[in-house]
Amino acid sequence: MEELTIFTTYDSFEADQIIATLQDANIPAYKREAGAGQYMKIVYGMNSTQAIDIVIPASAEDAAVDILADMGLIEVEE
């Protein structure tokens, strides 16, 4: 299954909210933290200095883009 990064944030709480919203819409999603991001979260708490990618199946891209636009996270050109 092909995957793609649909959104990138530096806020773990925001990432969790996005993932929950996508999963509520039956879109499998997970976060991938770059580098030592997971270890830095343990040391510094919820906020991270590393990018957190939200990853979804490529087949769910259109639905995920609509959800992110509804959340006000991205703008979609019409």
Salt bridges, closest charged atoms under 4 A:
GLU3 OE1 - ARG32 NH2 3.89
ASP16 OD1 - LYS31 NZ 2.83
GLU33 OE2 - LYS41 NZ 3.45
